[in-house]
Amino acid sequence: MAFSAARLPSSLVTFGWIVLALVAALAVSWLNLTPADAGFRPAAPTGSTAPAGAGRTLAEAALGPGWVAWESNREGEWRIYRRSLDGSPAERLSPEDPGWRHCCPHISPEGDSLVYLRFRPGGPRPWSGELMLQDVASGESRRLAAARVPSEHRVALWRSSEELIFIGADGHTALLQASSGEIRPLTGEPHPKDGWIVNAPLTFATSGVPDFSPFEAATGEILPRQPLGGCQPYFSADGRWGFWIAGAGGPVRQVELATGTSRGILDKGDHRLPPDRGYLYFPMLSRDQSLLAWGASGGEHDFQQADYDVWLAEVDPESLELVGPPVAVSEDPATDRFPDVYRRPLALGRHGGEAPVIVDFAAPRPARWDFGDGLKGEVRTAARHTFEAAGSYRVIAETPAGERFEGQVRVRSRKPPQVTGLRVVGPRRLEVSFDEPVRVAAMARIFLASDLAVAGRRLDESGRRLILDLAADLEAADTLNLAGILDRAVPPNEMAAVSRPIPAPRWPAGREALAFLWRDGSAPNLVPAPSGAGERTFVLRARGEARIDGRGAMRPSGGYFESAEAGGAIRRAAQGANRLSFEVRFVPLGTSQPRPRTVVALGAGRRGGHLAVTQEGDRLVLRLRTAGRNRPVPPVELFPVAAGEAVHLTVTFEPGALRAYRDGHAVDLGAAGRRLGDFFHWRDQPLRFGEGWAGNGVNAAAWTGAIDAVAFYGRVLSPAEVAESHRRLDRETATPVAAAIVEAELVARSPTPSLDEITPYDRALAVYEYRILRRLAGRGVELTANDRLRVAHWVLLDGRSTREGAWTVGQRARLRLEPFAANPQLEGRYLADEIDGPGPLYFAARPLVEAAP
């Protein structure tokens, strides 16, 4: 019978623990054992002073049976290499294959084979190649299918021992039966560039950017989400987590897919890594989620030539938190990248949880048990044991014949659950997220301060989201009070009563027939999916020198923003109802140019567009095509605008009634308001913001200003709804970012990187050093003459050099400077910085004006 401390009286247990701790300490000292040898290894939490693995070899790490695979150019051609976790020398795994590159290794669930991609580069992308399956023991390989070569080398995911999810050469994601070769498409539409990787439960998908979008397996529909910023996303084997590189050189972050809760795993320049190996890329989890592999360099970015080495660290399979120091796997001046790691399962398994953890073990044959905490059990095939204290325990079952079976148990300290988020899902629904699965006590108190009744409550399948249905619509800011929330430990821990503010209802006022929504660059911007299954977003792509500013607004100056998918959705909504409404809030920066400058348009060009709002000098003009194919459509002059003054424009149309509103108030359109016609002749055209008439995004007619709210509907908004939408937008106006306008001289600069150097990015910032000549205006930023400061400039946008990217030392310029830290839209962007110097970093926030030397 297994021995369990939980069955003893508490006083004896306490006394026993004291005695055992003293005995264990004496044993460790007498035998000169490390804590790991004694069966206890305390977890090293994030932010601790755990030593780096620089002086620790792979063999010394004692990670158990398993191996690591990666791609490398150390012999010239890109090939797959491997190294055993026991520290044996690295060896090439994939065969000689002249003229072909090998990439994208992914180890099978049993660890006896792997898939990789072989391809010949050349020609326009996306390239295609062959997905190969290689047996590790024999070295034999066979072709499985034609596959696409994604830019981030994430081409496949093992769903099970037999099923492999992969990106086909046609851009569809498919499910492949490894033994039979049968292929079944998963996605309804092909990806235009990289392809979608779908997680094992077939609930989420991600492309070459970390968008982690819901996936409807029954229909093959992907409901796109806003990218989180960064690259190289992938999924944990259980499908619960997504992880990715969140910026140039790190950090490695994770997101719980069910709740959207995100946190860091490993920091850029993490203190647990050597100083010359803090630039991080290519993260990958082992199938059992106990090891994290990644590549690290000394700050070089180039994925083709930089000296990246492969690293490993143990992680908690439940939380993905690092629990062991990093250790180097490869040390070669070549580029070692995109690793995968396999760790052989322990005979007694790996277990974990919050203290106390009760584990039922089963050995293949009768054995004597040592639970690693100083307690032992008698000879049995099965054993149950309770682990009371936090730590890592090595469990051993040894048969009389000397056979040993091992297991591992990681125990986290007891703690009550915590609220990690509160989201207003709709006018009558709230979602509360927790950091662990919870249950709601029978006598729990869940109520709003306003006494608005909670009509229903339920937990989702994960147990980490509490969904609350309200008896009536939320009409103002409120407070949610929670008491009686327990975790699922035995005995349970109860969360202290908490209050969480509920923000006032946000813009827009109504979501019925909503076809497109854009609030700012970081908002979810969700609208109902056309199929009716869930919600999706339409991602706007910046062209030319268009950019998002520190308040999240679009700044199309020198470029434009567009979404072809959104244009099609708006066309379908307008034609389906023969009605259309849209609203847009914007701030023009100038009124001097008489030529039309487009604020928003459905379509491009003076003749080809279906809809356009243009600024012509200080006049705002609407062009709306509701007549026949070849009939001229007279423009409608709306009202004057002023530079620097925010305008909230709303337009509604139904046959016989064209209406316009400024800041919630109706505008008299006269005879133009009796517009007839329909949308029969509309065809799919891209939705664009700020584009000039020539359609290239960089011409002199491009509109300059800021756009921070856009919505399109397949219905007519009522005057009351228009007024309410304006009230909400007015309440949500963001605080201006502190800034100073100065004249300065360039004294040093970081070189502009090439596109090859920053792949997969096509936008880059570079740091320049300036001497302030004089301060011209601004507030909130104190700068004086002769100050020296570091300033980040956009030097590559949409793959092209900007004009300031060509500036030379001695150049004088007029700059609008904002604190770099006040511009969250820059997080995750590539930053070339070779300027040493103290003090904060600034950002050149507006198109710059060169001054004479």
N, C-alpha and C positions, 0 to 999 in steps of 0.2 A: 504493500500500500504506500502511495506517495505521502510524503510528510509535508504538511501545509501549516505555516505559522498562523494562518488565519483561523485555525481551529483551537488555538490556545487562549486562555484568559489574557486580557490586555496587559496586566501587570507582569505576567511571566514573559509575554512577548517582548515587552520593553526591556526587562532584565536580560533576556536572551540575546537581544540585538546588541546590547552593550558588551556582553561577554564575547559574542561572535566577532564584533568589530575589533576588540583587543586581540583576540586570537589571530584574526586575519592580518592585523598589522604586524604582529610578531612573526607570523609565517612569511609574510612578504619580506620583512627585514632579514630573517634568518636564511631564507632560501635565495635572497637577492633577486626576487621576481619583480617584474613590472606590474602595475595594476592590471594590464591586459592579460598577463600570464595568470594572475590570480583570479581571473574570471570577471573582473569589473573594469569597465572603461567609461568614465563619465563623458557625457556628450559635451562637445565644444560648441556652445551657442554662437550664432552670428554676432560679431562684434566683440568676441572674447579675445584673449591674448594667446590663443592656441598657436604653437610654433608652426612656421611654414615648413613645407615638405622639402625644402631645397637640399637639406643634408640627409634625407631619408630615402633610401633606395626602394624600388618596387618590391624586392624580396623582403626587406625589413618591414614593409607595410603590412605583410601577412594578410592580404585581402582574400585569401582562399583560392580554390580552383576557378579558373576562368581565363579569358583572354581579351585583348583589345585589337580592333582592326581600324585602319585609317588609310587615307590616300596620300601618296607622297611622290615627289619628283626627284627623289634622292639618287636615282640611277638614270636620270634624264627624262624618260617617259613616265607619265603618271600611271602608277600601279598601286595595288592594294597590298598593304603590309600588315603584319600581326606581331603581337608579343604576348607571351603568357604572363598572367598575374604573379607567377612564381619568380619572375625576374629573368627568365631565360632571354638570350639575345633576340632582337627583332629579326624577322625574316620576311622576304617577299612571299605573298600568298597567291596573287593572280598570275597567270602564266605569261610567257613571252608572247607578244601580240603586235608585231611591227605595224606601225601606222595607226594604231588604235590607242585611245586614252581610256583608262579605267577610273571610275569614281563611284561615289555614293554607296559605300559598303553598309549593309544592314544585316546583322547576325540573326539567324533563325532562333526560335524559342528554345530549341534543345541545345544550341551552341555547336552543332556538328556541321553546319553549312552556313553560307551567307549568299545574299544576292548583291550584285554590283552592276553598274552600267558601263558598257563599252560603246565608244562612239568615235567618229571621225569629225573633228571640228571643221568649220568652213561654210561659207554661204550665209544667207540671212537666217537669223534666229526666229523662232525656236528650232534648235537642232533636234534630231531624233537619233536614237541609238538602239542597242539591244540589251534587254534586261537578262542577266546571266545568273544561274544558280550554280555555286561551286561547292563541292564536297570538300571539307577541310582535310580529312584523313587521306583521301586518295589524290586530291588535287584536280579531279575531273570536274569539268563544267559543261553545262548545256544551256542553250538559249530557251528562255521562257516566253518572251514577247517583245515586240517593238515598243519602245518607250521614249518619252520626251526627256530632254536634258534640261532640267530646271536650273535657273541661275543660282539657286541656293543649295543644290545637290541634295534635296530631300525628295527622292523619287518613289520610295516604297515604305510600307509599314506592315509588319507581320501582324495580322489579326489573330491568328492561331497557328498551330503547327502546319496546317494545310492551306490556310487562306492568306493571301497576300494582297494588300491594297496597293495599287501603283498607278502612275500617271502614264497613260498610253500615248503613243506618238501623235494621235489626233487631238490631244488635249483633254480627252475625257478621262475621268478617274474610274478605275475598274477594279473588280474583285477577281483574283486569279486563283484557281485551284492548282497548287504546285505539282501534285502528282499527275493529274489528268491533263493539265494545260487549258482547261475550260475557263473562259473569260466572260464575265457578266458586267456590263456597264453599270456604274453607280450614279454618275452625275447626268442630269438631263441635257446640259449645255456644255460644250468644251470651253476650257479656259483659253483666252486669247494669247497668253504669254507663257507663264510657268506651269500652271496646272494646280489642282487642289489635292492636298493630302487630307484624308478623312480619318478620324480617330476610330479605334477598334469598336466601340459601341455603335458607330455610325450615327452620331448625334451632332458632331461639329466638324467643320472643315477649315483649312487655312491654306492660303496661297503663299507666294514668295515673301509676303509681308504679314506681320502678325495681326490678321483680322479676326481669327477665331470665330467664324460665322456659324450659326445654327444650320444643320443639315437635315432635310426631310428625306429620309431613306425611301419612303414609299413612292415619292414622286421624283426623286433625284434633284430636288430644288435646293439651292444654297441661298440663304438669306443674308446678304453681305452686311458686315458691320464696319465701323470706322477703324482703320488700322491704328494700332497702339503706338507705332513709332519704333523703328529698328528693323531687324531682319532675322532670318534663319529660324522661323517658328517650327515647332514640332509638338507631339503629344506624348504624354506618359502612356505606358502600356495599358493601364487600367482605364484610360480615356477620361480621367477626372481632371487632369491638369494639362494646360498648355504652357510651354516655356519658350524663351527666345532671347536674342541679344537686343537690349533696349536702347542702345546707342553705339556710336563709333567706339569700338574697343571695350564695350561693356556698359552697364552691368548685365549679368544674367538674371532674368526675372521669370516669375511664374504667375499664372492666373488660374484660379479655380473656375472652371468653365460654367458650372451651374450657378454660381453666385456673382461672378465677375470680380471677386476679391483678388487683388494683385499684391505681390510683395517680392523683395529681392532674394536671390539665392547666393550670388557671389558678386561682389562689387568690382568695378574697374579699379585696378591698382589695389586690390584687396590686401589687407595687412598680413594675411596668412600666406601670401605668395611672395616669392623673391621680387625685389624691386624691378628687375629686368624681365619679369614675366607677368606683368599686370594688365596687358592689353589682350582682351578676351574675345574669342569667337568660337563657332562650331559646337555649341553645347549638345549633349546627347545623354539620355538616361539609360541605364541597363534595364532589361526587361523586368527584373524583380524590383526596380526602383530603389536599389540600395547603393548604387554607384552613379556619380555624375562624371562624364568625360567632357573635355573641352580642349581647345587649342589656345595657346598663349604666346605672345611675342613681346619684345621689349619696347613696343610702341609703333613698330612698322605695321602698315595696314595691308599692303599689296598681297592679295591671296595667291598670286602666281609665283612670287619670288621671296617674300618676307620669311624670316626665320621663325616659323611657328613650331612649337613643340606640343605634344599631347600630354595632358595632365588628367589626374583622377582624384576624386575624394569621395568618402562615404557620406551618404545622406540618409535621413530618416525617410523610409518609404511612404509614411503617412503625410508628412509635412513638406518633404524635400529640403529640409534644413540641413546644412552641413553639420555632420557629427564627428568628422575626423579630419586631420590635417591633409592638405593637398600633397600629392606625390607625382613626380615626373615619370612619364612612361617612355618618351622618346627624347633624345638629345642629339639632334643632327642639324647642321647648318641649312639643310634643305627645308622645303615647306611641307610640314606634316599637318594635315587638316582633315576636317569632317570625320572624327572618330566615332566608333560604336563600341560598346563594351558588353561582354557577357560574363555573368557570375553564376557558376553552377549552384543549383539549389542545395541547401544543406539537408541531410537526411531527416533531421528533426524540424526543419523549417526555420524561417525567420519570422518573428512575431514582434508586436509592439503595441503601445497604447499608453493611456494615462494610468498612473498608479491608483489602485492596485490592478495588476494585470494577471488574469487567471488563464493559464494555458494548459490545454490537453495535448500531451505528447504521445506519439506512438512510434516505437522502435520496431525494426524488422524481426528481431529476435529478443528473447528475455535478456535484460541487462540491468546493471546497477546504475543508479542515476546520481549525477552530480549537477545541481542546478546553478552553480556558479556564484551563489550568494552565501556559500558556507553550509548550506543545508543539503542533505543527501537523502535518497530514497532507497528502498530495498529492491531486490531483483524482480522486475516485472516487464512485460511488453509495453504497457501503457502507463502513463503517470500524469496526474494533474498537480500543478504547482501554482502557488500564488506569489507573485513578485511584488513586494510592498514598497520598496524604495526606488527612486529614480536612478537610472544607470543603464549600462549595457552588460549583459550577462551571457557568458559562454556556457551552454548546457551540453553535457557529455553523458552518453549512455554507453557503458562498456560491458560487453558480454564476458562470461567466464573464460571464453577462448581468446580474449584479447581484442576482439573487434570493437572499434569505436565509431559511434554515430554522434554527430554534432548538430547543435542548433544555436540560435541566437535570439535573445529577447532584449528589446530596447524599451525602457520604461521612462515615460515623461512624468514630470512632477504634477501633482494634483493641482488643478486650478478650475475655477468656474468658467463657463462660457462667456464670450464677449460679443457685443454687437459690433459688426464690422461695416454695416451700411444700412441706410434707409432710403428706399426709392419709391417715388410716387409713380405708379404704373399707369393709372388712369384717374378720372375724377372720383371713382369710388373704390380704388384698390391701392393698397400699400404692400411693399415687400420689405421684410426685415431680414438681413443676412447675419449669420453668426460664424465664428471661427471654428466651430466643430458641430457635429450633429447634436441636436437638443430634443427635449420633449417638454411639453407644456403641462404643468401640474394641474390637477383637477380644480384646485382653488386659485389658479392664476388670475391676476388682475391685469387686464389689457384694455386701456381706455384712452380717449382723447380728452385733452383739457377743456375743449369746447363743449363736451358732452355729446358730440356727434357719435351715434351708436356704432359699435363694431358688430355687424350683422353676422359675420362668419369668420372662422379662422381655421387654417390647416397648414401642415408642414408638407413641403415637397418631398420627392423620393430620397433626396440626399440628406434630409433632416437638417439642412443648414439654412433653409429659407422658410420664414413664416409669412404666409400670405393672408392678409387681412382684407375682408370685404366690408365696405362701409355702407350704412343704411341710406346715406344721401351724398350728394356731391360735396367735395371740398370747395369752399368758396373763399377761404382766407388762410393765412398762416395758422398753424396749430402746433400742439405738442402731443407726442405719443408717450404714454407711460406703460412700462412693462415691469411686472413682478411675477414670480413663480415660474421662471424659466430654468430648467435643469439640464445638465449634460447627461450622457448615457453611461457614466461610470457607475461602478458598484462599490460602495454606496455613491449616490449621485452628488454632484456639487451644484449648489444653487447660485445663480447669478444674482448679485445685489440689484435691488430695484433701480431702474434707470429711466431717465426722461430724454427723449430725442426730439429736436425741433423738426417740424414738417414745414417746408417752405410753402409760400403762397402759390396758388396755381400759376403755372408758367404759360407763356405764349407758345402756340396760338390758343385762341379761346375755344376752338372746336376742332376735332380731328375727323369729322365725317367727310368721306370722299377726298381725303388728303392724298395727293399724288406725289408731292415733293416737299421736303422740309430741310432747311439749312439754318441753324441758329448760330453756330460758330464752329471753328475748326476742331474743337475737342468734344462737342456735344454728340450724343448718340444719333440725332437726326433721323429717327425711325419713322417709317410710314407703313401702313398695311401692305403686305405683299400682294401682288396681283392675283395669286392663287387663293388668297384668303387664309393661308397657313402661316400665321405668325407675322413678324414685321421685318423689314429690311431697311438699309440706308443706301443712298446713291452717293458714291464717293466722287468728289470734285477733284479733277486733275489740274494742277497748275501748269500753264504753258508759258514759255518765254520767261520773263522776269517777274511774273505774278508771284505773290507770296501771301502768307497769313501773318498778321501783326500780333503784337503782344496782348491785345484784347480779344484775339480770336477772329477778327474781321478779315474779309478778303481785301487785298490791295492789288488790283489788277494792273497797276501802272507798269507799262513796258511789256505787258503780256495779257493773259486772260485765263479764266477758269472755265472748265467745261465738263459735262457729263452726257455722253450719247445715250446711256441707258435712261437717264432722267427725262430726256427729251421724248423718248418713246412712251414713257409712262404718262407724261402730261398729254401727249397727243391722244392716247387711248382714253384717258379720263374726259377730255374735252369732247371727243367724238361720241363717246358712250352716252353722255348726258346732254349734249349740245348746249352745254353751259360751262363757264369757266370763271374762276376768280383767282387772283394772285395778289400777294402783298410783298413789298420789298422795302427795307429801311436802308438808307445810304446817306453818305456825307460827301458832296462834291468838294474837291480841293480848289477848283478854279472855275471861272465863268467867262474867260476872255476869248476862247476859240469858237467861232461861229459854226464850224463844220460839225455834223452829227457825231456824237461820241456815245457809244452804246453802254448803258448801265446793265441791262439784262435783255437777252434775246433768245427766242426759240428759232434756231436757224442762223445762217450767216449771210452777210451781204445785203445791200440795199434792196435787191429784188427777190432774193431767194428765201428770206425769213418769213415765218408765219406771224411772229410777234416780236416787237422790240420797243423798249423804253429807251429813248435817247435824250442826251443833253445837248442842246444847240445854243451855245452862249449861256445866257441865264434862263433859257426856256426849257421846260421839260415836255417832250413830245411822245405820244403813243402811236405806234403803228400796229394795227391788228387786222389780219387778213380773214375776213368772214364772207367775202364775195366769191365769184367764180374764178376759174383758173387764170384767165387773161384780163380780168377787169382791174383797172387801177383802184387802189385802196387809199383814199385820202387820209393823211395823218391827222391826228387830233392833238391840238395844243392844249396842255393841261394847266400849268401854272408856272410862275417864275421860281427859281431857286437861287440861293446865295452861297458863296464859298464858305465852307466850314460850318454850315447849318444843316443839322440832321433833318431828313425828310422821310416820313413813313407814308408810302403810296400804296393804296389799295384800288384795284380795278376789278369790276364784275361785269360779266356779259351773259345775257340771254337774248334770244331773237327779239329785237325791237327795243332793247334797253341796255345801253352801255352806261355804266356809272363809274365815277372815280371819287376817291376820298383822299384828303390830305390830313394826316395826323388825326384820323377818326372822323373828320368832318367832310360832308359832301361838297363836291366841286361842281359848279354849273357848267355843263358841256354844251348847252344850247341844242341846236339841231343835231349835232354829232351824237347826242345821247340816244337818238332813235335809230341806232345802227341795226340793220337787218343782216340776214345771211346765216351761214352755218360754217362748220369746220370740215365739210366733206372733202375738200381738196388738200387738207393737211396730210403730210407724209412725215415719217420719222426724221427729225432734225435734232442736232445736239442742242442742249441747253448751255448757254454761254453767258459769262459775265465779264464786261469790260473790253470786249473785242472791238478793234477798229473795223471799219467797213471793208478794208481790203482782205480781211480774214486771216492775216498772218500773225496777229498778236503783237507785233513790234513796230507798227507804223505810227506815224505822227498823230493819227486820229484816235489812238487808244485812249479810253476814258481813265481819268485819274481821280481816285477817291477811295472810300471805304464802304463795304457792304457787310452788314452784320445780321440780317434776318431776311429769309426768303421762304415763301410758301405758295404752292399751287394747289387748287382744288377743282374737282369735277362737279361743282355746284355753285350756286350764287350765295354769297355771304349776306346776311341781313344787316341793315344799318346798326342794330344793337350789337351784333357780333363784331362788326368792324370797330365800333367804339371800344368794346371790351378788349379786343386784341391790342389796340393802341395803348390802353391803360396798362396792360401787362407789359408790353415792350418798354414803355416809358419807365415803369418801375424797375425793370431789369437792366437799365443802362449801366454799362460797366464804368468803373472809375478810370479816368485817364491815367496812362502810364507816365511816371515822372520822366522828364526829358530836359535836355539843354541843347540849344542851337549855338554852335561855336564855329569859328574859323580857325583852321589848324593846318600845320605843316607836317607832312609825312617824313619821319626820320628813319624808320626801319619797317620791314615787312616780311611776312612769311610767304614762301613761294606758293603760287597757285598749283594745286595738284592736278595731275591728268586724270581723265576718266578711268583709264586702266588702273591707276593707283587707288581709286576709291570705290571700285566695284564692290557691292552692287548699287551704290548710291549714284545719282546723277546730279546731286546738288551738294555744294560744299561751301563752308565759310573759311576764311583765313584771318589771322590776327595781325593787325598793323600797329605800329607805335607812332603816336603823334605828339607834337608840341603845340599846346594851345596858344594861338596868337591873340584872340580876343573872344569874349563871350558876347553873344548877340541877344539871346532870349532864353526863355524856359523857366521851369520851376521844379523844385524837388531834387535837382541834381546840382551840387555846388562845384563849379569848375572855374578856375581863374587863369589869367595869362601866365604862360611859361610852365603850367602843369604838364607833366608827361603822363600819358595814359595809353592803355592797350584797348584796341577797338576791333571787334569782329565785323567783317564785311562778307556779304555774299559775293563769291568770286566765280562760282559755277551755278547756273540755274538752268534746269531742263537740259543739261548736258552741254550748255554753251557758256563761254566766258562772258562775264559782265564787263562793263567799261571800267569799273574800279579795279577789276582783276588785272588790268594792264597798267595801273598807275605805278610811277617810279618814285624813288626817294627824292624829296624836294618838292613834290606836288603839294599845292595848297588846295584846300577844299572847304566847303561849308557843309557841316555835318549836323544831323539831328541825332543826338546820343541818348540812348536809354540804357539803364542797367541790364546787363545780359541776363541776370537772374530773374528779371521781371518779364522775360519773354519765354514762357514755357513752350511755345511752338518750336523753339530751337532745340529742345531736348531730343537726343537721338540723332542729330545731324552731324555730319562729318565736319570736324574743326581742325584745320591745319594751324598749329601754334608753335612757332619757333622763336617767340619773343619772350625773353625772361624779364621779369619785373614784378614788383609788389603791387598791391592795390587791386581794386575790383576790375572786372572786365566789362567793357561797354559794348553796345551794339549799334551799328549805323543803321537806323531804323527806317529811313526814308530814302527814295532816290536822291542821289547826292548831286550837288552843284559844284563843279570845278571852279576854282578861283585862279586868277592870274598869279604867277610866281611873284 
